[in-house]
């Protein structure tokens, strides 16, 4: 057997193992999902009480997409894991009738508590393999992607370099450092001031996305590379990680850019609250099902905590 064949067989085995493990920890049926908290703190509480478990509504491997929602939805977390990142949106989507799947990709030295830290190419391959697994299990040709932070940026590598474009229908990115970030990703110049730091920078996915870096250029966040995909970006002017906040915007006829404060001036969400923000959640639902889009209800959204009363 050739080396390439061995790599393909190993990759398929790893993917199958991941699917089996996820099936054993699948969440209850969508109808059993509690009302989400719409707060980043809710995700933290879920990680403390049930570490390593998928968020409510996710990873029911018996779920089959319906005519109303023909594409399974793959949720891709940012720096952290799927338990924390999707504690709100996963049950919302499941209750709306979607088949929802999540995985903690890019795990490093801290284990599953902290994903999205491996090199961008490594994380992209894991994401691509997971998408293939979801498609195989659900019998779907395509998936819809919703990614937060690194989870919204890394899939562009898969589009450009791993042949993922035909497998994706809608692509929604929340607070993604699409064009690099001067925030956390800006650590790379500091790390590269020493030989040990230089080596670390090559193994740190977020560190690789300094504006203008080779990896940021390779990411090539250009909607024109996949003109059939409908891209939606959701950003906050108060984002403290994906900076400047305009890094999360795309340019192209198949891209819609949403600035939360243009919809709701009292939305003060920053980077971490973004996937739990009720305003952003409605934008995601509308992006995934534009034929049944509903008006966005403006409300006060506090950093990390979400709406004070809901």
Backbone bond lengths (Angstrom), bond angles and torsions (degrees), N, CA, C in turn:
res aa  C-N    CA-C-N  psi(-1)  N-CA   C-N-CA  omega(-1)  CA-C   N-CA-C  phi
1 X - - - 1.472 - - 1.518 109.28 -
2 X 1.346 116.04 136.02 1.460 119.74 -178.91 1.514 110.60 -70.96
3 X 1.356 115.39 163.28 1.465 119.26 177.93 1.521 111.20 -62.00
4 X 1.348 117.39 -40.14 1.462 119.39 -179.89 1.520 111.14 -64.33
5 X 1.341 116.75 -37.83 1.469 119.94 178.24 1.513 111.05 -66.55
6 X 1.338 116.70 -39.36 1.464 120.68 177.21 1.523 110.39 -62.36
7 X 1.359 115.42 -43.10 1.473 117.95 179.37 1.520 111.22 -62.76
8 X 1.346 116.68 -40.92 1.468 119.05 178.87 1.515 111.22 -64.62
9 X 1.334 116.99 -41.64 1.467 120.42 -179.94 1.519 110.77 -64.93
10 X 1.334 116.11 -41.93 1.469 120.02 179.40 1.514 110.77 -64.31
11 X 1.343 115.34 -42.62 1.463 119.33 179.98 1.508 111.34 -62.76
12 X 1.342 116.88 -42.46 1.460 120.66 178.94 1.516 111.21 -63.82
13 X 1.361 116.60 -39.27 1.465 119.94 179.08 1.517 111.27 -65.10
14 X 1.337 115.85 -41.29 1.464 119.16 178.81 1.513 110.78 -63.95
15 X 1.319 115.65 -41.97 1.454 119.33 179.36 1.519 110.86 -62.86
16 X 1.344 117.39 -44.35 1.461 121.30 178.81 1.517 111.13 -61.68
17 X 1.336 116.04 -40.26 1.465 119.26 178.48 1.512 111.08 -63.60
18 X 1.323 116.13 -40.16 1.466 119.67 179.39 1.516 110.69 -64.35
19 X 1.336 116.79 -39.46 1.458 120.00 179.30 1.520 110.98 -66.25
20 X 1.322 116.96 -40.73 1.464 119.77 178.65 1.517 111.08 -63.79
21 X 1.327 116.56 -43.08 1.465 119.90 179.47 1.511 110.76 -63.59
22 X 1.332 115.84 -40.28 1.460 118.80 179.70 1.523 110.81 -66.02
23 X 1.325 116.89 -36.53 1.455 119.75 -179.88 1.522 111.32 -63.22
24 X 1.320 116.17 -36.27 1.461 119.82 180.00 1.514 112.51 -68.53
25 X 1.347 117.10 -23.36 1.468 120.66 -178.26 1.513 111.29 -113.46
26 X 1.333 117.43 21.65 1.456 120.45 -176.99 1.517 111.05 -61.37
27 X 1.327 115.09 149.42 1.450 121.19 178.69 1.518 110.07 -76.52
28 X 1.348 117.91 165.21 1.454 120.78 177.35 1.525 111.09 -62.77
29 X 1.319 116.31 171.67 1.451 121.27 179.78 1.513 110.73 -60.32
30 X 1.343 115.04 156.91 1.459 119.93 -174.63 1.523 112.50 -55.98
31 X 1.339 117.07 -37.91 1.459 119.88 -177.14 1.520 112.20 -64.70
32 X 1.326 117.26 -18.63 1.456 120.98 -177.32 1.525 112.84 -90.41
33 X 1.328 117.77 1.05 1.460 119.51 -173.07 1.525 111.56 -75.26
34 X 1.339 117.06 135.28 1.462 120.22 176.77 1.520 110.17 -74.57
35 X 1.326 115.88 165.48 1.455 119.89 175.05 1.522 108.97 -64.58
36 X 1.328 117.81 134.62 1.468 120.21 -179.44 1.517 111.76 -71.72
37 X 1.326 115.75 161.35 1.459 120.89 -175.82 1.517 113.34 -87.02
38 X 1.329 118.89 -19.36 1.458 123.50 -175.56 1.522 111.31 55.10
39 X 1.311 115.21 38.79 1.465 120.46 179.77 1.521 109.17 -145.85
40 X 1.322 115.79 138.13 1.465 120.98 174.54 1.523 110.25 -58.54
41 X 1.322 117.69 -33.71 1.463 121.10 179.50 1.526 111.74 -63.22
42 X 1.334 116.58 -27.91 1.459 119.62 176.79 1.515 111.54 -64.08
43 X 1.329 116.69 -38.47 1.455 120.51 177.10 1.512 111.75 -67.44
44 X 1.329 116.59 -40.12 1.462 120.00 176.77 1.524 111.16 -62.04
45 X 1.336 116.59 -42.14 1.465 120.54 178.84 1.527 110.93 -62.78
46 X 1.339 116.50 -39.07 1.460 120.27 178.70 1.525 111.07 -63.63
47 X 1.319 117.07 -39.34 1.465 120.46 178.94 1.524 110.87 -67.05
48 X 1.318 117.71 -36.06 1.460 121.17 179.89 1.521 111.86 -70.72
49 X 1.330 116.86 -37.62 1.463 120.29 -175.89 1.527 112.76 -86.21
50 X 1.342 117.09 -31.17 1.467 120.41 -178.97 1.517 109.07 -142.26
51 X 1.319 117.53 68.94 1.466 120.26 -176.23 1.523 112.53 -60.99
52 X 1.318 114.44 138.87 1.456 119.69 175.95 1.511 115.55 81.71
53 X 1.338 117.52 -1.60 1.460 120.25 179.70 1.526 109.89 -86.60
54 X 1.335 117.82 145.32 1.461 119.15 175.17 1.523 110.18 -64.78
55 X 1.306 117.82 155.51 1.474 119.75 -180.00 1.520 110.67 -66.80
56 X 1.321 117.92 161.35 1.466 120.68 -179.88 1.523 111.22 -55.07
57 X 1.323 115.61 135.98 1.459 121.07 176.79 1.511 115.26 89.41
58 X 1.323 118.00 -9.23 1.471 120.40 -174.54 1.521 112.03 -98.65
59 X 1.332 114.12 154.00 1.464 123.68 169.43 1.519 114.14 64.77
60 X 1.334 115.64 40.75 1.464 120.64 166.76 1.527 105.63 -88.99
61 X 1.325 115.89 98.46 1.468 120.30 -172.42 1.517 112.87 -75.59
62 X 1.321 117.54 -2.43 1.463 120.42 172.59 1.527 111.13 -92.42
63 X 1.328 117.39 -5.61 1.464 121.72 -177.46 1.533 110.02 -67.58
64 X 1.316 115.97 133.14 1.455 121.85 175.94 1.533 108.81 -119.34
65 X 1.311 116.77 127.33 1.470 119.81 -179.26 1.522 111.84 -57.97
66 X 1.330 115.84 148.76 1.456 122.91 -179.12 1.519 110.28 -101.84
67 X 1.330 115.50 172.55 1.465 119.74 176.55 1.522 111.02 -63.42
68 X 1.332 116.64 -32.15 1.462 119.94 179.53 1.521 111.54 -70.10
69 X 1.339 116.70 -36.12 1.468 121.94 -179.72 1.531 107.99 -133.32
70 X 1.332 116.69 79.20 1.463 119.67 -171.15 1.521 115.21 -73.29
71 X 1.335 117.49 -16.67 1.464 119.78 -178.43 1.521 110.85 -104.50
72 X 1.334 118.75 128.16 1.470 119.00 168.87 1.525 109.31 -63.96
73 X 1.320 115.55 151.39 1.460 121.12 -179.11 1.523 109.16 -106.58
74 X 1.329 116.12 125.33 1.458 122.37 176.97 1.528 107.53 -103.85
75 X 1.337 115.96 120.87 1.464 122.42 179.36 1.525 109.24 -99.78
76 X 1.321 116.70 128.68 1.460 122.49 -176.39 1.526 109.30 -120.59
77 X 1.321 115.60 116.17 1.460 122.34 -174.58 1.525 111.57 -73.31
78 X 1.339 114.75 168.96 1.452 121.33 171.03 1.514 110.05 -94.94
79 X 1.322 116.68 -148.64 1.464 120.63 179.72 1.526 108.27 -65.78
80 X 1.306 116.85 106.60 1.460 122.57 -173.89 1.515 108.78 149.14
81 X 1.331 117.42 -132.65 1.461 120.70 177.63 1.515 110.35 -151.23
82 X 1.340 116.27 175.63 1.458 119.51 -175.45 1.526 112.36 -72.27
83 X 1.329 117.73 -27.30 1.460 120.58 179.21 1.521 111.18 -61.20
84 X 1.315 116.02 -48.47 1.470 121.34 -179.44 1.522 110.85 -73.91
85 X 1.338 115.86 -45.45 1.447 119.38 -170.06 1.512 115.78 -68.94
86 X 1.341 117.70 -31.22 1.460 119.53 -170.30 1.516 113.02 -121.08
87 X 1.312 117.22 25.75 1.463 120.72 179.29 1.528 112.32 -63.95
88 X 1.316 116.96 -25.13 1.469 121.21 179.28 1.514 111.83 -94.91
89 X 1.326 117.71 -57.18 1.461 120.52 -170.45 1.524 112.45 -68.48
90 X 1.326 117.94 -34.46 1.459 119.55 -178.23 1.532 112.38 -59.04
91 X 1.335 119.72 -52.22 1.466 117.59 178.59 1.522 113.53 -66.65
92 X 1.346 117.36 -31.38 1.466 119.49 176.34 1.530 110.02 -60.06
93 X 1.326 116.62 -47.53 1.460 120.55 -179.58 1.522 111.57 -66.45
94 X 1.343 116.88 -41.85 1.466 120.01 179.66 1.520 110.81 -62.51
95 X 1.325 116.95 -42.87 1.459 120.64 178.85 1.527 111.88 -66.23
96 X 1.342 116.42 -23.94 1.467 120.67 177.60 1.522 112.05 -84.67
97 X 1.331 117.52 -1.16 1.451 120.97 174.57 1.510 115.83 100.77
98 X 1.333 117.98 10.05 1.462 121.06 178.38 1.529 111.12 -87.36
99 X 1.319 116.02 150.23 1.458 121.31 165.52 1.529 106.77 -85.73
100 X 1.318 116.45 122.37 1.464 121.95 -170.88 1.522 109.81 -118.12
101 X 1.335 115.70 135.51 1.458 120.45 -179.11 1.524 110.23 -136.54
102 X 1.316 115.32 138.95 1.456 121.07 179.31 1.524 109.21 -136.61
103 X 1.310 114.84 159.41 1.459 121.56 174.03 1.522 108.23 -152.66
104 X 1.317 116.89 150.32 1.456 120.42 171.10 1.519 107.47 -94.90
105 X 1.315 115.79 108.11 1.466 122.55 -176.27 1.534 109.26 -103.67
106 X 1.298 116.21 167.36 1.457 120.45 173.45 1.514 114.31 62.90
107 X 1.336 116.97 39.01 1.465 121.43 -177.22 1.526 110.25 -75.43
108 X 1.328 116.10 135.22 1.456 121.72 179.91 1.511 112.36 -114.23
109 X 1.327 116.03 -144.40 1.463 121.68 -173.24 1.522 112.97 -65.56
110 X 1.339 117.53 -25.50 1.467 120.26 -178.18 1.520 112.84 -84.02
111 X 1.325 117.45 -0.24 1.449 119.88 179.64 1.518 112.21 76.08
112 X 1.343 117.69 -164.17 1.469 121.10 -172.65 1.519 114.60 -66.21
113 X 1.309 118.14 -6.25 1.465 119.20 175.82 1.526 111.21 -69.17
114 X 1.331 117.37 -22.41 1.466 120.90 -175.51 1.521 109.93 -140.55
115 X 1.332 116.14 99.17 1.448 121.88 176.28 1.514 111.45 -101.62
116 X 1.334 115.52 -177.31 1.475 124.12 -179.16 1.516 112.37 65.42
117 X 1.339 117.13 27.31 1.469 119.73 -178.13 1.525 112.82 -110.07
118 X 1.332 118.38 -11.62 1.457 119.90 179.40 1.529 109.54 -77.45
119 X 1.340 117.77 167.78 1.462 119.13 178.81 1.522 112.18 -51.97
120 X 1.312 116.04 148.23 1.465 121.71 -175.89 1.526 111.23 -54.45
121 X 1.324 117.75 -42.87 1.465 120.30 -179.08 1.525 111.47 -62.56
122 X 1.322 116.97 -38.17 1.468 121.17 179.14 1.518 110.82 -67.03
123 X 1.333 115.91 -47.67 1.466 119.56 178.68 1.521 111.18 -61.56
124 X 1.336 116.97 -40.47 1.463 120.62 -179.28 1.521 111.32 -62.76
125 X 1.329 117.25 -39.46 1.460 119.95 179.10 1.528 110.60 -65.90
126 X 1.330 117.43 -40.94 1.459 120.67 177.99 1.522 111.00 -63.16
127 X 1.324 116.27 -41.61 1.461 120.58 178.16 1.517 110.63 -63.79
128 X 1.333 116.66 -44.50 1.462 120.86 179.37 1.527 111.23 -60.76
129 X 1.334 116.85 -42.53 1.463 120.70 178.36 1.534 111.04 -64.07
130 X 1.324 116.35 -39.44 1.462 119.63 -179.73 1.525 110.52 -66.04
131 X 1.328 116.89 -41.33 1.463 120.53 176.51 1.527 110.43 -58.75
132 X 1.323 116.60 -43.58 1.462 120.11 178.27 1.528 110.93 -61.45
133 X 1.329 116.59 -39.12 1.454 120.14 178.52 1.515 112.27 -65.18
134 X 1.326 116.98 -42.40 1.467 121.44 178.46 1.525 110.39 -63.55
135 X 1.312 116.59 -43.40 1.465 120.44 179.28 1.521 110.88 -62.03
136 X 1.315 116.47 -41.90 1.461 119.98 -179.34 1.525 111.56 -66.24
137 X 1.318 117.05 -43.32 1.465 120.84 -176.56 1.525 112.32 -71.39
138 X 1.331 117.43 -33.97 1.468 120.51 -176.93 1.516 112.71 -94.52
139 X 1.339 117.24 -11.49 1.452 120.37 -177.14 1.511 113.53 72.91
140 X 1.328 117.03 21.75 1.462 121.90 -177.12 1.525 110.60 -98.52
141 X 1.311 115.85 141.21 1.458 119.91 176.76 1.522 111.45 -73.32
142 X 1.343 115.76 -35.04 1.457 120.34 -174.56 1.520 110.76 -133.17
143 X 1.318 115.36 160.39 1.460 122.68 172.77 1.523 108.21 -123.31
144 X 1.323 115.37 161.82 1.454 122.03 166.79 1.524 107.68 -101.23
145 X 1.316 117.10 137.21 1.459 121.97 178.93 1.520 110.25 -107.25
146 X 1.338 115.55 136.45 1.464 121.57 168.22 1.519 106.11 -128.96
147 X 1.325 116.77 117.12 1.454 120.52 -176.67 1.512 111.73 -125.96
148 X 1.321 115.24 141.29 1.463 121.73 176.69 1.518 109.10 -108.72
149 X 1.324 116.92 133.63 1.459 122.29 174.26 1.533 110.08 57.59
150 X 1.336 118.15 -122.06 1.461 120.41 178.75 1.529 111.53 -58.07
151 X 1.326 116.47 -32.57 1.457 120.56 178.66 1.517 113.28 -67.96
152 X 1.328 116.75 -17.28 1.455 120.34 175.13 1.508 113.03 -92.78
153 X 1.340 116.83 -18.05 1.465 121.35 -177.09 1.530 112.24 -98.54
154 X 1.335 117.09 -46.56 1.464 121.43 -172.78 1.533 113.00 -56.80
155 X 1.346 119.96 -36.81 1.465 117.58 -179.64 1.526 114.64 -59.00
156 X 1.335 117.47 -21.60 1.462 117.89 176.12 1.533 110.62 -62.28
157 X 1.316 116.77 -31.49 1.471 119.46 175.42 1.524 109.71 -63.19
158 X 1.339 115.97 -40.42 1.462 119.89 178.51 1.524 111.26 -66.74
159 X 1.318 117.64 -34.48 1.461 120.56 177.36 1.519 110.93 -65.58
160 X 1.332 116.07 -42.72 1.455 121.55 -175.07 1.516 113.93 -78.78
161 X 1.328 116.67 -35.39 1.467 119.61 -167.22 1.530 115.07 -122.64
162 X 1.338 118.29 -12.50 1.464 119.73 -174.31 1.525 113.31 -121.47
163 X 1.317 117.16 10.84 1.464 120.64 175.59 1.509 114.66 69.33
164 X 1.336 118.13 29.79 1.464 120.74 -174.99 1.527 113.63 -84.82
165 X 1.325 118.72 -13.50 1.464 121.03 -172.23 1.534 113.81 -54.63
166 X 1.335 120.23 -44.45 1.473 118.98 -178.40 1.528 113.59 -68.31
167 X 1.314 117.46 -12.18 1.457 121.17 -174.44 1.526 113.07 -93.85
168 X 1.344 117.49 -2.30 1.461 121.62 -173.11 1.527 109.55 -122.67
169 X 1.333 115.74 135.64 1.463 121.58 178.56 1.534 110.40 -101.78
170 X 1.327 116.69 -67.27 1.464 121.36 175.45 1.534 109.44 -105.48
171 X 1.316 115.12 142.85 1.475 121.53 -178.99 1.524 106.34 -132.30
172 X 1.334 116.00 111.85 1.466 121.75 -178.29 1.522 108.36 -114.92
173 X 1.330 116.82 126.22 1.466 122.03 -178.02 1.520 109.55 -119.69
174 X 1.330 116.03 125.43 1.467 122.57 179.94 1.524 109.78 -108.06
175 X 1.316 117.09 117.41 1.464 120.41 176.51 1.508 112.81 52.61
176 X 1.334 117.47 45.86 1.464 121.65 -174.32 1.530 110.96 -93.78
177 X 1.332 118.32 136.29 1.469 121.39 176.83 1.528 110.60 -79.15
178 X 1.301 116.57 63.19 1.462 122.03 -172.12 1.524 112.16 -63.12
179 X 1.307 116.43 -34.77 1.467 120.83 -178.47 1.532 111.06 -110.69
180 X 1.324 116.00 27.27 1.459 120.86 -176.06 1.517 110.53 87.78
181 X 1.318 116.24 165.72 1.455 121.28 -178.08 1.521 110.82 -138.16
182 X 1.308 115.79 137.47 1.457 120.81 174.22 1.515 111.47 -85.88
183 X 1.342 116.74 -2.10 1.461 121.52 178.87 1.506 111.17 -82.69
184 X 1.319 117.19 -114.21 1.463 121.19 -178.18 1.529 111.35 -60.58
185 X 1.342 116.04 -38.82 1.457 118.44 179.93 1.518 112.12 -65.36
186 X 1.330 116.84 -20.95 1.455 120.27 179.16 1.511 113.66 -70.49
187 X 1.326 117.71 1.54 1.464 120.88 176.09 1.525 112.28 -68.96
188 X 1.337 117.03 -20.08 1.462 119.23 -173.84 1.527 113.38 -57.89
189 X 1.347 119.90 -47.58 1.463 117.93 179.72 1.526 112.90 -59.48
190 X 1.349 116.76 -36.33 1.453 120.21 178.70 1.520 110.86 -67.20
191 X 1.333 116.03 -44.25 1.462 119.55 179.75 1.521 111.52 -62.69
192 X 1.312 116.60 -38.21 1.454 119.86 -175.13 1.519 113.13 -76.31
193 X 1.324 117.06 6.20 1.461 120.09 176.42 1.520 111.79 -78.00
194 X 1.355 117.53 -11.10 1.470 122.10 177.41 1.529 108.82 -132.31
195 X 1.345 118.07 153.58 1.472 119.86 178.50 1.529 113.12 -58.52
196 X 1.338 116.74 -42.40 1.466 119.67 179.55 1.517 110.43 -65.30
197 X 1.326 116.31 -39.86 1.456 120.17 179.14 1.511 112.19 -66.54
198 X 1.323 116.78 -35.56 1.464 120.49 177.69 1.515 110.94 -61.29
199 X 1.327 116.72 -43.27 1.463 120.78 178.38 1.519 110.28 -63.74
200 X 1.340 116.67 -42.13 1.459 120.42 179.20 1.522 110.71 -62.75
201 X 1.317 117.25 -40.75 1.460 121.11 -178.16 1.522 111.93 -61.03
202 X 1.334 117.69 -33.72 1.456 120.75 -179.52 1.523 111.88 -71.69
203 X 1.340 116.93 -17.87 1.459 121.36 -178.35 1.521 112.64 -105.73
204 X 1.315 118.22 2.59 1.468 122.88 -175.63 1.521 109.14 -110.06
205 X 1.340 116.25 107.34 1.452 120.08 -176.78 1.519 114.43 -54.27
206 X 1.352 118.70 -53.42 1.464 118.96 179.04 1.527 112.94 -59.98
207 X 1.340 116.49 -35.91 1.464 119.53 -179.72 1.525 111.97 -65.87
208 X 1.337 116.82 -24.51 1.458 120.74 -177.75 1.520 113.07 -72.91
209 X 1.328 116.89 -15.47 1.458 119.76 -173.48 1.524 112.70 -99.68
210 X 1.302 117.07 40.22 1.456 119.55 167.42 1.520 108.15 -67.18
211 X 1.330 118.13 141.96 1.466 119.74 -179.64 1.526 111.62 -54.70
212 X 1.316 116.10 128.69 1.455 121.06 178.57 1.505 115.25 85.06
213 X 1.340 118.56 -2.85 1.456 120.73 179.05 1.530 109.97 -66.79
214 X 1.333 116.26 162.87 1.464 119.81 179.81 1.520 111.47 -59.41
215 X 1.337 116.50 -42.18 1.457 119.76 -178.49 1.527 110.44 -67.74
216 X 1.339 116.74 -39.66 1.460 119.59 178.10 1.526 110.64 -61.68
217 X 1.320 116.79 -37.84 1.466 120.57 177.14 1.526 110.31 -68.33
218 X 1.346 117.21 -42.92 1.462 121.19 179.10 1.527 111.87 -62.90
219 X 1.332 116.38 -29.42 1.462 120.20 179.32 1.523 110.37 -59.19
220 X 1.329 116.90 -39.55 1.470 123.63 173.85 1.531 111.89 48.81
221 X 1.347 117.70 67.56 1.465 120.12 -177.31 1.530 112.15 -78.04
222 X 1.297 115.77 69.06 1.458 122.29 -177.33 1.522 109.24 -115.02
223 X 1.331 119.26 112.27 1.468 120.46 179.94 1.519 113.71 -57.49
224 X 1.326 117.24 -20.24 1.463 120.01 -178.25 1.520 112.47 -66.37
225 X 1.332 117.89 -18.79 1.465 119.35 179.79 1.523 111.09 -71.80
226 X 1.334 117.22 -18.31 1.468 121.65 179.38 1.527 107.85 -140.15
227 X 1.333 118.08 72.17 1.462 120.89 -173.16 1.522 114.21 -63.46
228 X 1.338 118.14 -18.52 1.458 120.44 179.14 1.519 112.59 -79.59
229 X 1.339 117.49 -23.82 1.462 121.36 -179.81 1.525 109.62 -75.96
230 X 1.335 116.12 139.70 1.462 121.10 173.28 1.518 107.84 -97.20
231 X 1.328 116.96 115.32 1.453 122.96 -178.82 1.531 109.91 -98.02
232 X 1.323 115.41 138.53 1.461 121.55 172.65 1.513 108.45 -131.77
233 X 1.316 117.82 126.91 1.459 120.81 174.59 1.521 109.03 -110.29
234 X 1.319 115.59 143.94 1.465 122.51 177.80 1.518 107.08 -128.34
235 X 1.322 117.10 121.02 1.463 121.11 -176.68 1.521 110.60 -132.63
236 X 1.332 114.26 159.09 1.461 121.88 175.49 1.524 109.50 -121.69
237 X 1.306 115.54 137.41 1.473 119.82 177.28 1.536 111.45 -66.83
238 X 1.347 116.57 -13.85 1.461 120.70 -178.38 1.528 112.32 -99.58
239 X 1.318 117.18 12.05 1.460 121.01 -179.90 1.524 109.65 -64.01
240 X 1.333 116.48 127.05 1.461 122.11 -177.94 1.523 112.86 -104.56
241 X 1.335 117.88 -3.19 1.464 122.02 -177.87 1.526 111.14 -111.51
242 X 1.318 117.46 -55.85 1.465 121.47 176.10 1.527 107.49 -84.01
243 X 1.323 115.08 87.77 1.459 120.75 -173.74 1.521 110.82 -121.39
244 X 1.355 116.31 148.66 1.459 125.64 -12.84 1.524 111.10 -61.52
245 X 1.315 116.98 159.32 1.457 119.17 -173.16 1.534 112.29 -61.33
246 X 1.325 117.05 -21.28 1.460 120.40 178.62 1.530 112.34 -69.04
247 X 1.337 117.72 -11.36 1.467 119.43 176.27 1.513 111.97 -61.78
248 X 1.331 117.30 -20.67 1.454 121.35 -178.07 1.507 114.66 -88.16
249 X 1.340 118.61 9.66 1.460 122.06 -177.20 1.526 111.00 -102.83
250 X 1.314 115.64 151.64 1.462 122.30 178.71 1.524 109.99 -120.18
251 X 1.316 115.64 158.47 1.455 121.04 -178.69 1.512 109.57 -125.73
252 X 1.345 116.66 115.49 1.453 120.32 178.75 1.510 111.38 167.36
253 X 1.328 118.03 157.73 1.463 121.03 -179.07 1.519 113.73 -66.18
254 X 1.328 117.66 -18.60 1.462 121.43 178.98 1.533 111.48 -102.96
255 X 1.338 116.72 23.26 1.465 121.60 -179.96 1.517 110.47 -126.60
256 X 1.328 115.84 133.80 1.466 122.86 174.25 1.519 108.11 -115.20
257 X 1.325 116.96 126.56 1.456 122.30 179.61 1.519 110.15 -107.89
258 X 1.331 116.34 128.35 1.458 121.78 -178.98 1.522 108.80 -120.73
259 X 1.323 116.29 119.43 1.470 122.50 172.93 1.525 106.46 -99.51
260 X 1.312 117.38 116.75 1.467 120.80 -171.31 1.518 112.44 -57.57
261 X 1.323 117.46 -37.92 1.454 119.88 -177.53 1.532 112.34 -70.71
262 X 1.342 117.43 -17.11 1.464 119.71 172.94 1.520 111.20 -74.49
263 X 1.333 116.35 -24.98 1.458 121.19 176.06 1.512 112.08 -87.65
264 X 1.328 115.24 -34.58 1.467 119.95 -172.48 1.526 109.03 -150.77
265 X 1.315 116.76 104.97 1.468 121.05 -176.58 1.518 112.31 -66.13
266 X 1.328 117.67 -19.15 1.470 120.78 -179.43 1.528 112.14 -94.71
267 X 1.326 116.31 13.46 1.465 120.44 176.02 1.526 108.00 -92.07
268 X 1.330 115.53 107.00 1.473 121.40 -176.80 1.526 111.91 -105.20
269 X 1.321 116.79 21.10 1.460 119.30 -178.66 1.525 111.53 -57.85
270 X 1.321 114.39 143.02 1.463 119.99 172.47 1.531 107.83 -107.16
271 X 1.291 117.94 -155.64 1.455 121.28 -170.54 1.527 112.77 -67.69
272 X 1.314 117.96 -45.47 1.464 120.80 -170.37 1.527 112.69 -76.96
273 X 1.313 117.68 -32.55 1.460 121.48 179.22 1.525 112.10 -76.02
274 X 1.321 116.85 -17.24 1.459 121.66 -170.00 1.530 114.54 -50.82
275 X 1.346 121.35 -47.06 1.468 119.61 -178.52 1.529 113.83 -70.56
276 X 1.344 116.87 -13.55 1.464 120.74 179.21 1.527 112.37 -104.08
277 X 1.309 117.24 -5.73 1.458 123.16 -178.44 1.530 109.80 -64.31
278 X 1.344 119.18 122.89 1.471 119.86 -177.66 1.519 113.33 -62.25
279 X 1.333 117.42 -29.75 1.463 119.93 177.01 1.531 109.37 -67.77
280 X 1.328 116.46 -46.17 1.466 120.73 178.51 1.521 111.22 -64.87
281 X 1.329 117.19 -37.49 1.462 120.85 179.75 1.535 110.36 -60.71
282 X 1.327 116.59 -43.16 1.464 119.69 178.07 1.530 110.78 -64.18
283 X 1.329 117.44 -38.39 1.464 120.50 177.85 1.533 109.85 -61.79
284 X 1.336 116.67 -41.47 1.470 120.73 179.21 1.527 110.02 -63.05
285 X 1.328 117.29 -47.45 1.467 120.47 179.62 1.523 110.98 -58.46
286 X 1.323 117.02 -41.93 1.462 120.72 179.69 1.529 111.36 -67.07
287 X 1.328 116.69 -36.11 1.464 120.23 179.98 1.531 111.25 -68.27
288 X 1.324 116.58 -37.12 1.460 120.48 -179.00 1.530 112.11 -76.04
289 X 1.322 116.84 -27.43 1.468 120.61 -178.05 1.527 109.10 -138.13
290 X 1.330 117.88 68.78 1.463 120.93 -174.91 1.524 113.72 -62.19
291 X 1.322 117.61 -24.71 1.461 119.98 -179.80 1.526 111.76 -67.22
292 X 1.325 116.63 -21.33 1.466 121.23 -179.79 1.534 110.95 -123.18
293 X 1.307 115.93 33.61 1.471 120.43 -179.36 1.522 110.77 -63.32
294 X 1.332 115.07 144.23 1.457 122.18 178.65 1.523 109.65 -118.86
295 X 1.325 117.26 152.84 1.463 119.59 179.14 1.523 111.39 -60.03
296 X 1.319 115.99 145.08 1.465 121.55 177.15 1.523 108.60 -80.55
297 X 1.319 116.69 126.78 1.463 121.52 177.12 1.515 109.25 -89.71
298 X 1.304 116.59 117.53 1.458 120.71 -179.83 1.524 110.32 -74.50
299 X 1.314 115.89 140.61 1.452 121.47 178.45 1.518 109.00 -152.60
300 X 1.310 116.27 167.87 1.457 120.58 173.12 1.524 108.55 -76.03
301 X 1.319 116.99 128.80 1.457 122.29 176.20 1.523 107.47 -127.19
302 X 1.324 116.47 120.40 1.459 121.66 -177.73 1.528 110.61 -93.75
303 X 1.320 117.81 150.85 1.470 119.92 176.39 1.527 111.20 -55.90
304 X 1.307 116.85 133.37 1.462 124.86 177.38 1.531 113.34 67.62
305 X 1.329 118.19 -41.05 1.462 121.78 -170.91 1.517 113.98 -88.85
306 X 1.314 118.46 -24.25 1.443 121.47 -178.20 1.511 112.83 81.36
307 X 1.340 118.37 -157.17 1.471 120.88 -179.84 1.523 110.80 -64.64
308 X 1.334 117.87 135.36 1.470 119.15 179.24 1.514 113.03 -65.71
309 X 1.365 117.11 -31.35 1.452 121.24 177.85 1.522 106.75 -138.95
310 X 1.334 115.95 129.76 1.474 119.39 176.88 1.514 109.23 -147.22
